[in-house]
Amino acid sequence: MRTIGVRELKAHLSRILREVQRGEHYLVTDRGRVVAELRVPGSGVPANLSASDAARLRLVAAGELRVAERPRTPYRRSGISLAEGTAKEALDWVRGER
């Protein structure tokens, strides 16, 4: 079971639908609230769902659990690097330990 926001779903609809056809199950969220489920028609709860995912799905359906969305812009490494020990030296200087 995966979670996807409405904006991401609209941007990747064809790919998501192919994954659903292969048996993937999605919870669609709008501003952090689950508003829909995407799964193969008539499948009910997916057979390959783990016990923890099934429990999580029951909590979401009951409104007792709010599923978070993935960040809109994932963290990317900047490419800036410093020599080994630079951060420690800076902290030591700030703390007056040098």
C-alpha positions, 0 to 999 in steps of 0.5 A: 500500500502506498500513499500519493497526493492528488498533485502527484497523482495528476502528474503521473497518472498513467504510471500509477494506473499501470501499477494499480493494474499490476496489483498495487494499492494506493491511498490518495491524499488531499492536504494530508487527508485520505480522500480515495483509494486506487486498486483493481476493481473488485479486489477489496483488500489486496491479498499481498497486503502485510498485517501491518499495512492491513492494520494501517488501512483499517485505522485510516478508514476509521479516521484514526490515522492520518497518512502523510504525503511524501515531500513535494521536493525531495532533498538533493545533495548540493555537491558542495563538500568540505575537507574532513574535520572542518565541521568539528573545527568550526564547532570547536571554535564556536564553543571556545574549545580551541 
